[in-house]
């Protein structure tokens, strides 16, 4: 059985307050459903994109699930996280189907 650890992937750049509200709201719902959540919105601000990816990709690797927020296709980082998750066989949960 896969662990109940879930990473949240989604767009950050170009969103108001870096989309933290959306990340945090979904983290709360996942936690209420029994998941332990890796939430990139809790990382400190001011790091480079390379530093964020160096932190986030290992979090994906330590997860059993990835929760993908809407708008992810516009984010190179979220697409890289999703590709890694799919390669590792993580269960993918989509926030909303893309239209």
Protein Blocks (a to p, Z undefined) as FASTA:
>chain_A
ZZfbdcddddfehpahhlmmmmmmmmmmmmmnopacddfklpcehiafklmmmmmmmmmm
mpcbdcddehklmpmklmmmmmmmmmnopacddfbacZZ
